[in-house]
């Protein structure tokens, strides 16, 4: 028997069902701004509905990805800035989908908070919707959970889920990569959403900086640099795939260039990458010097200024760089595919300047 003299409710435990219900109406309004043919119904049901039009595909294959934004969330908490972290969330998922040649169709999110702060949650969802707009996909659903006791009232967690489609004959999986193919790197917008545990240790523990600290090398405050959203490459990739023979693509996220590029290489191949073939943004040099980080550790932690690497026949490499420039992307020929000689282990060989 309970000793409580008063009748308790879910709200007394920290979960406000009525507030959550009202917030769903806000999400519906935001999601309606990410329309796409195929979306059925509206947010609020038990599942998001999407009608797959297979007329444009002989053998349609669905491609899915899920991810979060890691401890970059801590930067959003510290800055009390929540309108761009949703772009990061979408980017981390749709970039994984599109590098396999697939067109992102729809996106779902998971947002969990200690207390549903509708003002903050709305900013987050607005960012997710902006990411979906950039990725040309629809926000069709998700989950907003209130979890008192698991998170503090000023913190939250995010996860995202994206589904795309590609014709079976147009899947980009690296199987056609050959010795002599060139690597074209497409510039990142900075750190993107990886390595932030090391970033925070260097900036806040070693350097004792605050987010308001102005860094001359950046030409902005530390906070402004660290909160910069991850670049979304969907439009760029889909256009390149239509116009050029793209044989492999790697989204450069956790693990850096080394771990991500080898994921798409055939067993017999390695790659040689020329250091200095692209301009490394100041934030990476700054972190390396301030934290006395070894070059090998930098390369396997950060993207080093490249968010995407495309593997193409040698004769197409410069044309792709030029086409990328026409889409306001900065591209660089950074290396080539070589034959493994001593072992079957795929690896990245760095040529010093």
N, C-alpha and C positions, 0 to 999 in steps of 0.2 A: 504494500500500500504506500502511496506517495504521502510525504509529510507536507507537501505544498498546500497552502490554504487557498491559493489563487489558481484559477484555470490558466494554463500556459498555452501559448500558440507558437507556430513556426516563427513568427516575427519576433517573439521573445527570445528565440534561439539565434536570431540574427539573420533570418532569411525572410525577405519581404516579397511574397508572391505577387501582390497587387502591383508593386513597383516594377517587377520583372515583366508582368503582363503589359503594362503601359509602355515599357521600353521596346517591346516587340513591335509596337506600332511605329516607333521611330525608325527601327531597323527596316521595316517594310518600305518606308518612304525613301530611305537612303538606297536600299537595294534596287528600287524601281529606276534608279538613275544609271544602272548597269545593264540595260536591256540587251538581249541577244535572241535571235530566232531559235526556237527550240525550247525556251523556258516555258513551263506550264505551271499554272497555279501561282501562288504567292507564298512568301515566307509565313510560317505559322503552323504548317501542317507537321505531320510526323516524319516526313521526308521530302527533300527537294525533287521536283519532277523535271525531267529534261527529255525531250523527244529527239532522238538521234536520227537525223536525216542522212540516210546512207546513199542517196542518189549520186553524190559526188565521189563516192568511194567504191572500188570494186571489192576490196576486202578490208573493211574498216577495222582498225585495231585501237582499243582504248589504252591510253597511257596515263598513269596516275602518279602522284607524288604528294608527300606530306612533309612538313618541316615546321620549325619555329624560328625565333630570332635570337635565341640564346640570351646571354647576359647583357646584350645591348639594351634589353628592357630596363636594366639598372640606370642607364643613362637617361631614358625617358622619365623614370621615377625622379631622378635627381633634378632634372630640368623642369619637371612638371609640364612636359611637352609630349602630347600623345597623338598628334594629328598626322605623324609621318611613320610611326612604327608599323602601322597596318600596311603601308607600301612595302616595307621590308618583308613582312609576312607573305604577302602575295608573291613578291619577287623570288623568294627562296623556293617557292613551290613551282611557279609557272616557268621559271628558267630551267628547272630540272626537266619539265615536260617538253619544252620546245626544243631543247638540244637533241632530242630524239626525232626531230622533224614533225612533231605533233602540234596541232593548233589547240590551245587551251579553250575549253568550252565553258566550264563553270568552276566555281570556287565555293568552299564552305570554310567557316572559321569556328574555332573554339576559344571562348574568352571566359576565364575564371577569375573572380575577384573575391576578396575577403568580405567586402560590402559592395553592393551594386551602387557605384557612383555614376549616375546616368550622365552627368556632364562629361566625365572622363570617358566613359564607354562610348558615348556618341562620337567623340573625337577619334577614338580608335576605329570605329566602324566607318567613319568618313574616310579615314586613311586607307582602310581595306577597299572601300568602293573606288577610291582613286587608283589604287593599284590594279583593280579589276578593269577599270577604264583603260589604263595604259596597256594592259595585257589583252584587251579586247575579249574579255570573258565576263560571264554573268555571276554575280553573287546571288546564289539561290537558297542559301540556308546556313545554319550553324547552331551553336549552342552557347548560351550565356548562363554561367553557373555562379551562384553566390555561395561561398564556402567560408563562413566565419570560423576562425580558429586555425585554418590552414594557411591563409595569407593574412598579412596585416591589411588594414583598411586602405593603405596607400599603395598597395602592390597588386599585381595581377599577372596572369600567365596567358600566353597566346600559342595557338597551334593552327595550322592551315592545311587544307586539303584541296588539290586541284586535279581535274580530269580533262584530258585532251583526246584528240583523235587524229590518226594518220592512216593513210592507205598502206597496207602491208608491204607493197612494193617500194614505198618511199620512206620506210623507217631508216633513220640514220643511226647505225649501231657500231660503226668503226670497222665492220667486216671488209670493207673495200679499201681500207688504208693500205698503202704500199710504200716501199722504200723510195725515197725521192720526193714524196709529197711534202708540201710546205705547211708550216704552222702560222696562222694569222691570229694575232691577239687583238681583242677588242677591249678598249680601255674601261676600267671600272670607274665608279664615282668616288672612290676612296676605299675605306675599310670594308664596306658593305656590311655583312652581319656575322663576321667571324673573327675570332681571336680576342674578343672583348674582355675575357678574364685576364689575359696578359696585359691588354691595354690599360685596364683599370689599375692593375698592380703597379705598372710603370708610372702612370700619370698621377695617381692619388697616393700611393704608398711610397714610391721612390722619389718622385719629384715634388710631392706635396702640393700639386696644383689643385685649383678649383675649376669648375666648368666655366667660370667667368674669366679665367686667365687668358689674356690675349697672347697668341703665339705668332710672332712675326713671320716665321716660316710658312705659316698657313694663311696669313693675312686675315685671320678671324679668330674668334675665341675657341678654346678647346672644345667647349660644348657644341658649338656650331659645326665643327669638324666631325665630331664623333656621332652626331645625330643625323648626319647626311644619309638620305635613304639609299637603299640598294637599287642599282640600275636594273630596269626590266628590259630584256632583249627580245621580246616576242616579235614585235613588228620587224625589227632588223633581221632576225633569223628567218622568219617566214619569207621575206622578200628575197634574201640571199639563196634560200633553198629553191625558189622558183627560177632564179636566173643563172645559178652556177652549180657545178658538180660538187656538192658538199659531202665528203666521205666520213667525217667524224666531227663531233663537237663536244666540248667539255665545259660545264659550268664550274667556275673556279670558286669553291666554297671552302668548308673545313678540310684541312689537309693541304691547302694551297695548290700551286701548279703541279707539284710532283705527284701527289696522290691522285689528283683528279684526271690528269691527262693519261696516266697509265691504265685507267679503267676502260678506256676505249681502244687501246692498242691491240693488234693481233699479237699472238705469242712470240712471233719471230722478230718483232720490231721494238725499237727504242726510239727516243727522240733526242736530238741535240738542240739546245736552246742557247742563243747568244746573249750573254749579259750585255746590257746597254743598248739592246735593239729597240727598246721603248723607254720613254721617260717615266721613272718611278716617282709617284707623287710624294711631296715633302713629308707627309705624315709617317711614311714607312721609314725613311732615313732618320727622322726625329725619334721614333720609338726604338730603333735599333741602337742608336748612340746612347740614348737616355737609359735604356735598360741593359746595355752591353750584351745585346742578343746576338748570338752567332748567326752568320748568313744562312747556314743550313736550317736553323730553327725558324728564321724569318720566312724562308721559302716554304716550309711545311706548315706554317701557321696562318699566313696572310696571303691575299691574292697578288700582292706586290704591284698593283695597278692594272691588272688584267682580270676582268670579270668573266670573260668568255674566250675560248680558244677554238678555232675552226681549222680542220685539217683538209687540205684541198690539193689537187694536182698543181704542180709547180707553175704551169702556164697561166693558171687562174688567180694566183695569189695577189699580184699587184692590182688586177682588175677588181678583186674583192675589197682591197684596201681603198681603192678609189670609189667604189660603190658605197662602202660604209661611210665615207666622208660626205657623200651626197645625202645620207640619212642622218647627218650630224653625229656620227660616231667616229672615234679615232681608232684607226686600225694600223697594225704594224706587222711586218713579216719578221717573226722572231726565231725561227728555226726550221728544222726539217726532220723527216723520219729516216732512220738509218737501220741497217741490218744488225741484229744481235750476232756477235762473233764468238764469244767465249761461253755464253750460257743462254738459257731460254728465259731468263728473268728480265721482264720489261723494266726499263729504268729511264730516268732523265739525266742526260749528261750536260753539264753546264760548261760553256766556254767562257772563260774570263775575258774581260775587255782587252 
